């Protein structure tokens, strides 16, 4: 199977030849492969010709990195919309339809930062209809952007608004149903109309809103966060016949645990996520800058050992 075919099988709850892998982002490229991916600031004051050259070189480098890592889905980030689209076109030109391409596509409220939490709470109390109108506008803006991504050859969206702390969602389930779920559903529904798959990401304890997330009909849910005591075995039992699961190797253990604990976490994910298909192996967040490279390689070694059906 091609990497993309493998991803499609998993996202449609079928059994591929082996469990596919990818990450929402990959931030160890400079340590593992020699240089960083291109960022928007790297294009500042560049001429159109220089910009084109840098984006093409970055696309070639990304393709090399993700082929080496054996990803089925290539995440494209760090640039503005035009840069992301141009990168995707170069990758498609070089690799055809071998890989699934993804980038961010959410437009729903996420956990507010700092003082914004107070402003958000006051707004819900003082002007609930205004908050809903803002949610509608955000969703429509995301939908229009996502249509451009679909036209450019993207076939998957990562929906990366975080809703949950380790203790649970930042809104009650009733308020989540009012201020977030309808707009998440609309974004996912419109993406499906464009022929795109959707992977809904949120860290934290999703269990109180798990049913609402599934009702929005994403193709997959990420990250099934073990640091919030979310058990992939239980989630697989509850919704494994409805939605693909992505995760949930414990990033905290990858940073501070022993090799044995990391191996145990990776093996647990594959043991309980893999049966009957509908599973994509990855970490519970991302391989972030500062994470020991050896730990990520260790996780990939476990995957290679246990990935086959």
Secondary structure by P-SEA (a helix, b strand, c coil): ccaaaaaaaaaaccccccbbbbcccccccccccccccccccccccccaaaaaaaaaaaaaaaaaaaaaacccbbbbccccaaaaaaaaaaaaaaccccbbbbccccccccccccaaaaaaaaaaaccaaaaaaaaaaaaaaaaaaaaaaaaacccbbbbcccccccccccccaaaaacccaaaaaaaaaaaaaabbbbbbbbccccccaaaaaaaacccccccccccccccaaaaaacccccccccccccccccccccaaaaaaaaaaaaacccccccbbbbccccccccccaaaaaaaaaaaaacccc
